[in-house]
Amino acid sequence: MEEIVQVVGERIRNFRKERGLSQEELAHQASLHNTYIGQLERGEKNATIESLYKITNALGITLEELFHNTQTGPKANSLEITQIISLLENKSKKDQHTLLQLLELLVNWKDNN
């Protein structure tokens, strides 16, 4: 259960960053406290349905979009993969391409050792 809380928090953070909002701005628009938004994004708090509804409205998305692909089974992204995605999402396409090539080189090197 803890993993889904983490995944939902990451999804909230990703949607918020995509929209160029700070935690404070999202909290204001959702009529929630900014520390609560931070706790949700870090997976420290389990959100209520009402809070999720307010957050999705403030982000301009549906609850369905928030929970799309949030599976937590064997195919779910690990926390590390989610963190890698978060690091890369604000980089330029050129930087993403370069970092992908570096990652491929590292994986190939690791597989051959």
All heavy atoms as an XYZ file, in Angstrom:
913
protein
N       0.823     -1.194      0.000
C       0.000      0.000      0.000
C       0.867      1.258      0.000
O       0.531      2.241     -0.632
C      -0.917     -0.036      1.222
C      -1.935      1.059      1.215
S      -3.031      0.904     -0.177
C      -4.419      1.758      0.398
N       1.989      1.191      0.709
C       2.888      2.343      0.799
C       3.415      2.753     -0.578
O       3.607      3.933     -0.855
C       4.047      1.983      1.725
C       4.862      3.156      2.182
C       5.880      2.728      3.222
O       5.473      2.265      4.304
O       7.066      2.877      2.931
N       3.610      1.768     -1.452
C       4.150      2.054     -2.781
C       3.184      2.903     -3.612
O       3.619      3.827     -4.313
C       4.464      0.750     -3.509
C       5.263      0.952     -4.770
C       5.659     -0.365     -5.409
O       5.692     -1.398     -4.722
O       5.945     -0.341     -6.616
N       1.897      2.661     -3.524
C       0.931      3.438     -4.299
C       0.910      4.885     -3.815
O       0.771      5.817     -4.609
C      -0.497      2.819     -4.287
C      -1.435      3.548     -5.264
C      -1.091      2.832     -2.908
C      -1.101      3.381     -6.706
N       1.082      5.100     -2.521
C       1.137      6.455     -1.969
C       2.338      7.189     -2.566
O       2.240      8.360     -2.948
C       1.213      6.418     -0.421
C       1.427      7.803      0.163
C      -0.048      5.778      0.158
N       3.462      6.502     -2.679
C       4.671      7.074     -3.268
C       4.452      7.390     -4.749
O       4.825      8.466     -5.223
C       5.825      6.063     -3.111
C       7.189      6.644     -3.339
C       7.675      7.431     -2.139
O       7.297      7.164     -1.015
N       8.486      8.418     -2.395
N       3.856      6.478     -5.468
C       3.623      6.658     -6.901
C       2.666      7.826     -7.153
O       2.920      8.671     -8.016
C       3.075      5.359     -7.544
C       2.611      5.597     -8.968
C       4.137      4.267     -7.511
N       1.593      7.908     -6.383
C       0.636      9.002     -6.551
C       1.314     10.339     -6.227
O       1.127     11.332     -6.936
C      -0.635      8.781     -5.698
C      -1.508     10.029     -5.666
C      -1.419      7.593     -6.240
N       2.127     10.359     -5.198
C       2.861     11.574     -4.857
C       3.779     12.025     -5.979
O       3.854     13.225     -6.304
N       4.474     11.090     -6.590
C       5.348     11.405     -7.727
C       4.535     11.934     -8.903
O       4.949     12.859     -9.589
C       6.137     10.173     -8.170
C       7.261      9.791     -7.236
C       8.434     10.748     -7.295
O       8.697     11.323     -8.369
O       9.093     10.920     -6.252
N       3.368     11.345     -9.124
C       2.515     11.795    -10.230
C       2.034     13.235     -9.980
O       2.042     14.047    -10.890
C       1.317     10.866    -10.409
C       1.682      9.416    -10.672
C       1.602      8.946    -12.045
N       0.408      9.353    -12.736
C       0.332      9.405    -14.047
N       1.367      9.084    -14.778
N      -0.781      9.772    -14.657
N       1.659     13.522     -8.751
C       1.242     14.889     -8.421
C       2.402     15.851     -8.681
O       2.232     16.895     -9.305
C       0.750     14.987     -6.957
C      -0.569     14.225     -6.786
C       0.609     16.454     -6.526
C      -1.017     14.053     -5.347
N       3.596     15.495     -8.210
C       4.780     16.343     -8.415
C       5.046     16.550     -9.911
O       5.297     17.670    -10.352
C       6.011     15.728     -7.760
C       7.292     16.542     -8.045
C       8.538     15.918     -7.458
N       8.499     16.084     -6.015
C       8.609     15.097     -5.144
N       8.765     13.855     -5.544
N       8.576     15.336     -3.844
N       4.979     15.484    -10.683
C       5.253     15.599    -12.119
C       4.241     16.497    -12.823
O       4.626     17.361    -13.616
C       5.288     14.217    -12.775
C       6.491     13.404    -12.351
O       7.494     13.946    -11.893
N       6.401     12.092    -12.481
N       2.955     16.316    -12.518
C       1.930     17.175    -13.123
C       2.123     18.628    -12.693
O       1.970     19.555    -13.488
C       0.515     16.706    -12.756
C       0.006     15.557    -13.592
C      -0.211     14.309    -13.037
C      -0.266     15.740    -14.939
C      -0.698     13.251    -13.807
C      -0.754     14.693    -15.724
C      -0.954     13.446    -15.153
N       2.457     18.829    -11.423
C       2.661     20.194    -10.917
C       3.827     20.870    -11.639
O       3.719     22.010    -12.096
C       2.925     20.167     -9.403
C       3.261     21.538     -8.825
C       3.532     21.474     -7.333
N       4.640     20.631     -6.952
C       5.929     20.955     -7.068
N       6.290     22.108     -7.594
N       6.871     20.114     -6.672
N       4.932     20.149    -11.775
C       6.106     20.711    -12.432
C       5.847     20.967    -13.917
O       6.321     21.960    -14.457
C       7.315     19.799    -12.254
C       7.883     19.850    -10.852
C       9.130     19.011    -10.742
C       9.785     19.178     -9.393
N      11.044     18.431     -9.307
N       5.114     20.066    -14.558
C       4.758     20.267    -15.967
C       4.004     21.576    -16.162
O       4.120     22.216    -17.203
C       3.865     19.122    -16.477
C       4.584     17.860    -16.805
C       3.626     16.735    -17.214
O       2.412     16.994    -17.399
O       4.102     15.591    -17.340
N       3.250     21.965    -15.157
C       2.452     23.189    -15.253
C       3.186     24.409    -14.709
O       2.648     25.510    -14.664
C       1.119     22.997    -14.525
C       0.156     22.198    -15.401
C      -0.727     21.277    -14.613
N      -1.569     20.486    -15.505
C      -1.151     19.377    -16.146
N       0.080     18.946    -16.023
N      -1.982     18.709    -16.934
N       4.426     24.200    -14.268
C       5.240     25.311    -13.775
C       4.749     25.895    -12.461
O       4.970     27.077    -12.187
N       4.118     25.060    -11.646
C       3.586     25.528    -10.366
C       4.512     25.142     -9.217
O       5.108     24.059     -9.233
C       2.209     24.903    -10.093
C       1.068     25.244    -11.034
C      -0.155     24.378    -10.716
C       0.723     26.714    -10.941
N       4.610     26.011     -8.228
C       5.291     25.663     -6.988
C       4.301     24.889     -6.114
O       3.090     24.880     -6.382
C       5.760     26.917     -6.255
O       4.638     27.657     -5.793
N       4.807     24.276     -5.054
C       3.913     23.597     -4.122
C       2.950     24.602     -3.496
O       1.772     24.294     -3.304
C       4.706     22.884     -3.029
C       5.448     21.670     -3.515
C       6.237     20.977     -2.413
O       6.459     21.540     -1.348
N       6.672     19.758     -2.691
N       3.452     25.788     -3.208
C       2.615     26.829     -2.610
C       1.491     27.249     -3.554
O       0.339     27.428     -3.132
C       3.460     28.053     -2.228
C       4.430     27.798     -1.087
C       5.705     27.074     -1.502
O       5.993     26.960     -2.725
O       6.415     26.598     -0.607
N       1.819     27.420     -4.834
C       0.806     27.814     -5.811
C      -0.262     26.741     -5.969
O      -1.462     27.044     -6.015
C       1.453     28.117     -7.165
C       2.310     29.367     -7.160
C       3.193     29.502     -8.391
O       3.641     28.463     -8.941
O       3.439     30.644     -8.792
N       0.171     25.475     -6.031
C      -0.795     24.386     -6.143
C      -1.673     24.333     -4.903
O      -2.895     24.189     -5.003
C      -0.087     23.040     -6.361
C      -1.000     21.814     -6.380
C      -2.061     21.920     -7.469
C      -0.165     20.550     -6.559
N      -1.051     24.467     -3.738
C      -1.814     24.432     -2.492
C      -2.860     25.542     -2.464
O      -4.012     25.309     -2.097
C      -0.871     24.562     -1.299
N      -2.478     26.729     -2.874
C      -3.413     27.862     -2.900
C      -4.583     27.577     -3.841
O      -5.746     27.776     -3.480
C      -2.690     29.145     -3.308
C      -3.597     30.323     -3.435
N      -4.159     30.962     -2.334
C      -4.063     30.972     -4.517
C      -4.924     31.941     -2.752
N      -4.882     31.978     -4.077
N      -4.261     27.105     -5.046
C      -5.315     26.831     -6.033
C      -6.235     25.692     -5.600
O      -7.402     25.658     -5.978
C      -4.695     26.523     -7.396
C      -4.051     27.732     -8.039
C      -3.440     27.417     -9.394
O      -3.781     26.426    -10.028
N      -2.532     28.270     -9.834
N      -5.693     24.755     -4.816
C      -6.487     23.607     -4.366
C      -7.112     23.834     -2.982
O      -7.779     22.948     -2.457
C      -5.609     22.354     -4.338
N      -6.861     25.005     -2.405
C      -7.362     25.323     -1.052
C      -6.870     24.309     -0.018
O      -7.635     23.830      0.826
C      -8.892     25.404     -1.039
O      -9.340     26.415     -1.905
N      -5.589     23.963     -0.123
C      -4.945     23.050      0.819
C      -3.691     23.727      1.374
O      -3.239     24.738      0.839
C      -4.564     21.737      0.122
C      -5.726     20.916     -0.436
C      -5.213     19.815     -1.346
C      -6.552     20.320      0.699
N      -3.106     23.162      2.415
C      -1.893     23.735      2.993
C      -0.675     23.270      2.190
O      -0.610     22.113      1.760
C      -1.762     23.326      4.459
C      -0.830     24.202      5.224
N       0.522     24.032      5.209
C      -1.073     25.275      6.003
C       1.096     24.959      5.958
N       0.139     25.728      6.454
N       0.287     24.187      2.006
C       1.452     23.831      1.182
C       2.291     22.708      1.798
O       2.882     21.924      1.067
C       2.310     25.061      0.874
C       2.828     25.757      2.107
O       2.115     25.902      3.084
N       4.059     26.195      2.066
N       2.345     22.598      3.132
C       3.107     21.492      3.721
C       2.429     20.153      3.421
O       3.109     19.138      3.268
C       3.297     21.657      5.240
O       2.020     21.793      5.866
C       4.157     22.866      5.563
N       1.120     20.165      3.320
C       0.375     18.949      2.981
C       0.719     18.493      1.564
O       0.925     17.297      1.335
C      -1.129     19.216      3.124
C      -2.014     18.027      2.824
C      -1.989     16.889      3.624
C      -2.896     18.046      1.747
C      -2.813     15.806      3.355
C      -3.731     16.968      1.481
C      -3.674     15.852      2.285
O      -4.486     14.781      2.018
N       0.822     19.441      0.629
C       1.200     19.097     -0.748
C       2.581     18.454     -0.749
O       2.806     17.428     -1.397
C       1.177     20.345     -1.670
C      -0.239     20.934     -1.770
C       1.743     20.015     -3.047
C      -1.266     20.062     -2.449
N       3.526     19.035     -0.025
C       4.872     18.466      0.071
C       4.862     17.058      0.649
O       5.556     16.161      0.165
N       4.067     16.856      1.689
C       3.964     15.528      2.304
C       3.373     14.514      1.335
O       3.819     13.361      1.290
C       3.131     15.606      3.580
C       3.805     16.379      4.696
C       2.870     16.666      5.860
O       1.662     16.867      5.675
N       3.422     16.701      7.069
N       2.375     14.938      0.565
C       1.787     14.036     -0.431
C       2.827     13.671     -1.487
O       2.975     12.503     -1.845
C       0.580     14.684     -1.110
C      -0.674     14.886     -0.276
C      -1.737     15.604     -1.101
C      -1.212     13.560      0.238
N       3.543     14.672     -1.997
C       4.520     14.423     -3.056
C       5.650     13.513     -2.591
O       6.201     12.752     -3.379
C       5.082     15.748     -3.575
C       4.086     16.541     -4.387
C       4.689     17.786     -5.011
O       5.883     18.079     -4.792
O       3.944     18.481     -5.750
N       6.002     13.584     -1.319
C       7.063     12.722     -0.783
C       6.540     11.352     -0.337
O       7.302     10.510      0.122
C       7.760     13.419      0.384
C       8.589     14.619     -0.023
C       9.393     15.182      1.144
N       8.579     15.627      2.259
C       7.985     16.816      2.363
N       8.122     17.698      1.386
N       7.277     17.120      3.430
N       5.233     11.151     -0.436
C       4.647      9.876     -0.034
C       4.545      9.719      1.467
O       4.439      8.604      1.975
N       4.565     10.823      2.191
C       4.489     10.779      3.652
C       3.055     10.763      4.162
O       2.807     10.375      5.299
C       5.222     11.983      4.258
C       6.707     11.981      3.954
C       7.390     13.279      4.345
O       6.712     14.216      4.830
O       8.610     13.367      4.166
N       2.132     11.234      3.343
C       0.719     11.277      3.718
C      -0.106     10.544      2.681
O       0.206     10.566      1.494
C       0.211     12.727      3.781
C       0.719     13.535      4.927
C      -0.131     13.312      6.141
C       0.305     14.292      7.234
N      -0.423     14.093      8.441
N      -1.174      9.927      3.155
C      -2.128      9.258      2.282
C      -3.262     10.244      2.027
O      -3.953     10.637      2.961
C      -2.633      7.988      2.964
C      -3.338      7.071      2.019
O      -3.571      7.408      0.855
N      -3.700      5.900      2.507
N      -3.431     10.667      0.796
C      -4.421     11.684      0.459
C      -5.842     11.159      0.577
O      -6.108      9.988      0.311
C      -4.185     12.193     -0.963
N      -6.732     12.052      0.930
C      -8.154     11.718      0.914
C      -8.667     11.904     -0.516
O      -8.048     12.600     -1.328
C      -8.961     12.640      1.848
O      -8.886     13.979      1.345
C      -8.441     12.579      3.275
N      -9.806     11.310     -0.804
C     -10.431     11.486     -2.113
C     -10.744     12.962     -2.341
O     -10.535     13.496     -3.428
C     -11.718     10.633     -2.228
C     -11.388      9.137     -2.166
C     -12.492     10.975     -3.495
C     -10.567      8.636     -3.317
N     -11.214     13.638     -1.302
C     -11.535     15.065     -1.423
C     -10.283     15.879     -1.788
O     -10.336     16.748     -2.659
C     -12.131     15.585     -0.117
C     -12.542     17.043     -0.179
C     -13.128     17.556      1.134
O     -13.318     16.773      2.078
O     -13.394     18.767      1.188
N      -9.163     15.594     -1.135
C      -7.915     16.305     -1.436
C      -7.454     16.022     -2.860
O      -7.018     16.935     -3.570
C      -6.811     15.899     -0.455
O      -7.131     16.310      0.844
N      -7.538     14.768     -3.270
C      -7.135     14.417     -4.630
C      -8.024     15.119     -5.653
O      -7.538     15.580     -6.689
C      -7.175     12.904     -4.837
C      -6.109     12.113     -4.096
C      -6.338     10.617     -4.289
C      -4.716     12.509     -4.559
N      -9.294     15.233     -5.346
C     -10.225     15.923     -6.243
C      -9.834     17.403     -6.368
O      -9.790     17.949     -7.471
C     -11.656     15.770     -5.721
C     -12.688     16.442     -6.591
C     -13.075     15.870     -7.796
C     -13.265     17.641     -6.207
C     -14.016     16.491     -8.614
C     -14.206     18.264     -7.011
C     -14.580     17.688     -8.214
O     -15.500     18.294     -9.017
N      -9.525     18.031     -5.237
C      -9.104     19.439     -5.258
C      -7.804     19.614     -6.035
O      -7.649     20.564     -6.808
C      -8.916     19.954     -3.831
C     -10.200     20.138     -3.060
C      -9.888     20.617     -1.653
C     -11.139     20.865     -0.843
N     -10.816     21.387      0.509
N      -6.863     18.710     -5.829
C      -5.558     18.795     -6.496
C      -5.705     18.607     -8.002
O      -5.144     19.368     -8.787
C      -4.575     17.767     -5.892
C      -4.190     18.196     -4.470
C      -3.329     17.615     -6.771
C      -3.467     17.130     -3.671
N      -6.478     17.598     -8.407
C      -6.639     17.362     -9.843
C      -7.356     18.531    -10.510
O      -6.994     18.914    -11.623
C      -7.363     16.029    -10.139
O      -8.630     16.004     -9.465
C      -6.513     14.836     -9.723
N      -8.333     19.115     -9.835
C      -9.002     20.300    -10.382
C      -8.015     21.446    -10.545
O      -8.014     22.134    -11.564
C     -10.173     20.733     -9.505
C     -11.421     19.926     -9.774
O     -11.578     19.327    -10.831
N     -12.317     19.898     -8.804
N      -7.170     21.665     -9.541
C      -6.178     22.741     -9.604
C      -5.152     22.494    -10.709
O      -4.656     23.438    -11.323
C      -5.485     22.888     -8.249
N      -4.855     21.233    -10.968
C      -3.894     20.881    -12.019
C      -4.542     20.834    -13.404
O      -3.845     20.727    -14.409
C      -3.245     19.519    -11.719
C      -2.315     19.466    -10.518
C      -1.942     18.019    -10.197
C      -1.058     20.304    -10.768
N      -5.855     20.854    -13.443
C      -6.558     20.790    -14.721
C      -6.547     19.402    -15.337
O      -6.541     19.243    -16.553
N      -6.543     18.386    -14.469
C      -6.580     16.993    -14.931
C      -7.723     16.277    -14.230
O      -8.290     16.783    -13.267
C      -5.247     16.251    -14.660
C      -4.946     16.196    -13.153
C      -4.105     16.882    -15.437
C      -3.770     15.311    -12.786
N      -8.030     15.085    -14.719
C      -9.062     14.264    -14.084
C      -8.414     13.295    -13.105
O      -7.196     13.049    -13.157
C      -9.840     13.458    -15.139
O      -8.935     12.533    -15.767
C     -10.478     14.366    -16.182
N      -9.236     12.750    -12.228
C      -8.733     11.699    -11.331
C      -8.209     10.522    -12.150
O      -7.213      9.895    -11.786
C      -9.830     11.243    -10.363
C     -10.142     12.202     -9.221
C     -11.452     11.810     -8.544
C      -9.007     12.216     -8.215
N      -8.891     10.247    -13.258
C      -8.455      9.151    -14.130
C      -7.035      9.397    -14.638
O      -6.208      8.485    -14.642
C      -9.412      9.004    -15.305
C      -9.037      7.874    -16.242
C      -9.974      7.756    -17.435
O     -10.880      8.593    -17.592
O      -9.781      6.818    -18.214
N      -6.751     10.630    -15.057
C      -5.400     10.943    -15.536
C      -4.365     10.789    -14.429
O      -3.259     10.311    -14.670
C      -5.344     12.373    -16.085
C      -6.059     12.540    -17.399
C      -6.134     13.995    -17.828
O      -6.886     14.770    -17.203
O      -5.412     14.340    -18.792
N      -4.716     11.193    -13.208
C      -3.786     11.063    -12.089
C      -3.434      9.605    -11.835
O      -2.277      9.270    -11.596
C      -4.378     11.682    -10.821
C      -3.503     11.572     -9.564
C      -2.199     12.346     -9.740
C      -4.262     12.053     -8.344
N      -4.442      8.730    -11.917
C      -4.213      7.324    -11.597
C      -3.859      6.465    -12.806
O      -3.585      5.276    -12.655
C      -5.434      6.737    -10.882
C      -5.556      7.206     -9.466
C      -6.431      8.228     -9.134
C      -4.764      6.652     -8.480
C      -6.530      8.682     -7.834
C      -4.854      7.100     -7.170
C      -5.736      8.115     -6.847
N      -3.837      7.041    -13.988
C      -3.475      6.278    -15.186
C      -2.053      5.758    -15.057
O      -1.132      6.501    -14.767
C      -3.614      7.159    -16.434
C      -3.368      6.421    -17.708
N      -4.271      5.503    -18.208
C      -2.321      6.441    -18.570
C      -3.779      4.994    -19.330
N      -2.614      5.551    -19.569
N      -1.883      4.457    -15.248
C      -0.568      3.798    -15.165
C       0.088      3.940    -13.803
O       1.291      4.141    -13.721
C       0.376      4.310    -16.255
C      -0.038      3.840    -17.625
O      -0.646      2.789    -17.778
N       0.283      4.631    -18.629
N      -0.678      3.809    -12.732
C      -0.085      3.840    -11.390
C      -0.031      2.449    -10.776
O      -0.031      2.302     -9.568
C      -0.870      4.780    -10.449
O      -2.230      4.354    -10.404
C      -0.760      6.222    -10.858
N       0.052      1.440    -11.608
C       0.107      0.078    -11.079
C       1.339     -0.092    -10.207
O       2.352      0.552    -10.411
C       0.105     -0.945    -12.212
C       1.305     -0.835    -13.151
C       1.152     -1.767    -14.328
O       0.168     -2.457    -14.449
N       2.140     -1.784    -15.187
N       1.252     -0.973     -9.212
C       2.359     -1.169     -8.289
C       2.825     -2.620     -8.261
O       3.421     -3.063     -7.306
C       1.969     -0.734     -6.867
O       0.853     -1.518     -6.445
C       1.649      0.741     -6.798
N       2.537     -3.338     -9.311
C       2.986     -4.721     -9.388
C       4.366     -4.810    -10.011
O       5.117     -3.832    -10.056
N       4.722     -5.995    -10.548
C       6.041     -6.196    -11.124
C       6.369     -5.247    -12.277
O       7.519     -4.935    -12.508
C       6.001     -7.638    -11.627
C       4.815     -8.270    -11.012
C       3.895     -7.173    -10.581
N       5.340     -4.758    -13.004
C       5.595     -3.886    -14.140
C       5.653     -2.411    -13.749
O       5.942     -1.569    -14.577
C       4.523     -4.084    -15.211
C       4.580     -5.433    -15.876
C       3.534     -5.529    -16.959
C       3.600     -6.885    -17.638
N       2.611     -6.996    -18.703
N       5.348     -2.092    -12.508
C       5.343     -0.697    -12.073
C       6.765     -0.157    -12.019
O       7.713     -0.894    -11.750
C       4.707     -0.587    -10.693
N       6.908      1.138    -12.289
C       8.209      1.768    -12.184
C       8.656      1.787    -10.739
O       7.888      2.111     -9.845
C       8.160      3.210    -12.705
C       8.099      3.279    -14.207
O       8.420      2.321    -14.895
N       7.689      4.413    -14.714
N       9.920      1.469    -10.523
C      10.466      1.566     -9.185
C      10.663      3.031     -8.830
O      10.607      3.911     -9.691
C      11.810      0.841     -9.124
O      12.766      1.543     -9.922
N      10.916      3.292     -7.576
C      11.176      4.657     -7.132
C      12.375      5.230     -7.879
O      12.368      6.397     -8.270
C      11.415      4.682     -5.621
C      11.748      6.034     -5.011
C      10.638      7.045     -5.290
C      11.985      5.900     -3.522
N      13.396      4.402     -8.118
C      14.587      4.860     -8.826
C      14.267      5.288    -10.257
O      14.735      6.311    -10.728
C      15.674      3.777     -8.836
C      16.315      3.523     -7.490
C      15.483      2.633     -6.570
O      14.436      2.089     -7.009
O      15.876      2.511     -5.396
N      13.435      4.509    -10.953
C      13.048      4.853    -12.321
C      12.253      6.147    -12.317
O      12.472      7.033    -13.156
C      12.223      3.715    -12.973
C      13.053      2.430    -13.095
C      11.669      4.154    -14.321
C      14.244      2.538    -14.020
N      11.352      6.277    -11.362
C      10.557      7.498    -11.260
C      11.459      8.702    -10.998
O      11.259      9.772    -11.568
C       9.503      7.357    -10.141
O       8.691      6.208    -10.420
C       8.620      8.578    -10.048
N      12.493      8.521    -10.160
C      13.419      9.621     -9.875
C      14.238      9.978    -11.115
O      14.484     11.158    -11.374
C      14.346      9.252     -8.722
C      13.634      9.238     -7.394
C      14.484      8.693     -6.272
O      15.301      7.812     -6.453
N      14.285      9.235     -5.079
N      14.640      8.984    -11.886
C      15.375      9.244    -13.131
C      14.502     10.048    -14.082
O      14.958     11.027    -14.676
C      15.843      7.916    -13.782
C      16.940      7.265    -12.939
C      16.335      8.156    -15.213
C      17.266      5.833    -13.330
N      13.257      9.660    -14.205
C      12.330     10.388    -15.076
C      12.180     11.830    -14.600
O      12.217     12.763    -15.408
C      10.960      9.669    -15.137
C      11.112      8.326    -15.867
C       9.904     10.541    -15.811
C       9.925      7.409    -15.737
N      12.042     12.025    -13.290
C      11.912     13.378    -12.749
C      13.136     14.227    -13.057
O      13.019     15.408    -13.374
C      11.693     13.330    -11.237
O      10.443     12.789    -10.937
N      14.317     13.618    -12.976
C      15.545     14.355    -13.280
C      15.623     14.771    -14.741
O      16.131     15.834    -15.071
C      16.776     13.502    -12.944
C      17.124     13.329    -11.476
C      18.241     12.296    -11.318
C      17.540     14.652    -10.868
N      15.121     13.925    -15.623
C      15.245     14.169    -17.054
C      14.134     15.017    -17.652
O      14.334     15.658    -18.686
C      15.303     12.829    -17.799
C      16.513     11.951    -17.508
C      16.383     10.630    -18.233
C      17.793     12.655    -17.899
N      12.971     15.051    -17.031
C      11.823     15.674    -17.671
C      11.974     17.175    -17.926
O      11.367     17.705    -18.837
C      10.548     15.399    -16.891
C      10.468     16.062    -15.545
C       9.232     15.648    -14.782
O       8.378     14.937    -15.330
O       9.141     16.019    -13.601
N      12.817     17.847    -17.167
C      12.993     19.289    -17.367
C      14.209     19.627    -18.221
O      14.549     20.790    -18.381
C      13.088     20.000    -16.016
C      11.785     19.929    -15.255
O      10.712     19.965    -15.843
N      11.863     19.812    -13.953
N      14.852     18.616    -18.745
C      16.015     18.827    -19.610
C      15.553     18.990    -21.054
O      14.490     18.540    -21.432
C      16.983     17.629    -19.522
C      17.506     17.342    -18.124
C      18.389     18.444    -17.643
C      18.934     18.118    -16.264
N      19.413     19.268    -15.572
N      16.408     19.626    -21.845
C      16.091     19.796    -23.264
C      16.117     18.441    -23.956
O      16.704     17.475    -23.442
C      17.107     20.729    -23.922
O      18.377     20.082    -23.989
N      15.492     18.364    -25.122
C      15.491     17.110    -25.891
C      16.929     16.700    -26.216
O      17.267     15.517    -26.175
C      14.685     17.262    -27.191
C      13.211     17.408    -26.961
C      12.614     16.132    -26.412
C      11.130     16.271    -26.188
N      10.583     15.195    -25.396
N      17.773     17.666    -26.533
C      19.171     17.374    -26.846
C      19.873     16.756    -25.636
O      20.575     15.751    -25.761
C      19.886     18.657    -27.280
C      21.325     18.449    -27.659
C      21.987     19.751    -28.099
C      23.453     19.494    -28.414
N      24.161     20.747    -28.704
N      19.677     17.359    -24.459
C      20.279     16.813    -23.241
C      19.717     15.432    -22.922
O      20.451     14.533    -22.505
C      20.046     17.751    -22.060
C      20.908     19.001    -22.113
O      21.854     19.051    -22.938
O      20.634     19.935    -21.324
N      18.416     15.244    -23.120
C      17.815     13.932    -22.877
C      18.443     12.883    -23.791
O      18.741     11.770    -23.357
C      16.299     13.987    -23.090
C      15.559     14.738    -22.029
C      14.070     14.830    -22.306
O      13.554     14.283    -23.275
N      13.353     15.530    -21.431
N      18.635     13.248    -25.051
C      19.233     12.322    -26.017
C      20.658     11.971    -25.599
O      21.051     10.797    -25.624
C      19.210     12.931    -27.423
C      19.784     12.035    -28.478
N      19.126     10.911    -28.919
C      20.963     12.080    -29.141
C      19.873     10.298    -29.825
N      20.988     10.997    -29.979
N      21.437     12.968    -25.206
C      22.819     12.740    -24.771
C      22.859     11.840    -23.546
O      23.657     10.896    -23.479
C      23.512     14.089    -24.464
O      23.497     14.891    -25.646
C      24.939     13.884    -24.001
N      22.000     12.116    -22.577
C      21.962     11.307    -21.366
C      21.499      9.877    -21.648
O      21.989      8.931    -21.032
C      21.082     11.979    -20.315
C      21.672     13.270    -19.737
C      20.618     14.050    -18.968
C      22.872     12.973    -18.866
N      20.584      9.714    -22.590
C      20.158      8.381    -22.993
C      21.326      7.601    -23.581
O      21.532      6.425    -23.257
C      19.003      8.456    -24.000
C      18.539      7.109    -24.591
C      18.048      6.174    -23.501
C      17.471      7.333    -25.629
N      22.116      8.258    -24.442
C      23.283      7.598    -25.033
C      24.284      7.194    -23.953
O      24.833      6.084    -24.004
C      23.947      8.514    -26.061
C      23.141      8.676    -27.328
C      23.780      9.659    -28.304
O      24.335     10.673    -27.910
N      23.700      9.335    -29.581
N      24.511      8.063    -22.978
C      25.418      7.734    -21.871
C      24.896      6.553    -21.066
O      25.656      5.654    -20.699
C      25.610      8.946    -20.957
C      26.474     10.070    -21.485
C      26.390     11.287    -20.578
C      27.918      9.614    -21.630
N      23.607      6.557    -20.802
C      23.001      5.463    -20.052
C      23.132      4.141    -20.806
O      23.456      3.104    -20.218
C      21.530      5.772    -19.759
C      20.773      4.758    -18.916
C      21.450      4.564    -17.565
C      19.334      5.197    -18.731
N      22.898      4.185    -22.126
C      23.044      2.978    -22.941
C      24.485      2.463    -22.890
O      24.712      1.254    -22.792
C      22.620      3.246    -24.377
C      21.116      3.386    -24.534
C      20.685      3.838    -25.929
O      21.516      4.376    -26.691
O      19.492      3.656    -26.248
N      25.461      3.363    -22.960
C      26.867      2.963    -22.867
C      27.162      2.312    -21.519
O      27.845      1.278    -21.457
C      27.787      4.169    -23.074
C      27.918      4.686    -24.496
C      28.677      6.017    -24.504
C      28.631      3.669    -25.377
N      26.650      2.902    -20.447
C      26.867      2.338    -19.110
C      26.237      0.959    -18.964
O      26.838      0.037    -18.408
C      26.307      3.277    -18.041
C      27.125      4.513    -17.733
C      26.335      5.465    -16.839
C      28.435      4.142    -17.076
N      25.023      0.817    -19.469
C      24.328     -0.479    -19.376
C      25.080     -1.537    -20.182
O      25.288     -2.660    -19.704
C      22.852     -0.345    -19.834
C      22.204     -1.711    -20.003
C      22.059      0.505    -18.852
N      25.497     -1.185    -21.391
C      26.267     -2.130    -22.216
C      27.576     -2.512    -21.538
O      27.972     -3.672    -21.536
C      26.536     -1.545    -23.604
C      25.296     -1.519    -24.461
O      24.355     -2.293    -24.264
N      25.273     -0.601    -25.420
N      28.261     -1.525    -20.959
C      29.521     -1.795    -20.257
C      29.274     -2.726    -19.084
O      29.989     -3.702    -18.882
C      30.144     -0.473    -19.784
C      31.337     -0.660    -18.911
C      32.609     -0.947    -19.325
C      31.382     -0.613    -17.480
N      33.431     -1.070    -18.237
C      32.695     -0.863    -17.086
C      30.421     -0.366    -16.510
C      33.091     -0.888    -15.764
C      30.806     -0.386    -15.175
C      32.126     -0.633    -14.824
N      28.226     -2.462    -18.295
C      27.886     -3.272    -17.135
C      27.527     -4.689    -17.548
O      27.938     -5.664    -16.915
C      26.711     -2.618    -16.378
C      26.217     -3.396    -15.197
C      27.156     -3.284    -14.041
C      26.528     -3.933    -12.821
N      27.464     -4.599    -11.982
N      26.762     -4.830    -18.657
C      26.361     -6.160    -19.119
C      27.544     -6.987    -19.599
O      27.503     -8.211    -19.534
C      25.341     -6.036    -20.265
C      23.967     -5.577    -19.770
O      23.732     -5.589    -18.534
O      23.140     -5.180    -20.615
N      28.582     -6.333    -20.057
C      29.741     -7.040    -20.590
C      30.817     -7.282    -19.553
O      31.865     -7.855    -19.864
C      30.319     -6.289    -21.794
C      29.381     -6.314    -22.967
O      28.724     -7.327    -23.232
N      29.294     -5.213    -23.677
N      30.619     -6.861    -18.334
C      31.609     -7.088    -17.256
C      31.115     -8.080    -16.254
O      30.086     -8.458    -16.077
C      31.944     -5.766    -16.562
C      32.827     -4.894    -17.428
O      33.694     -5.383    -18.119
N      32.579     -3.600    -17.364
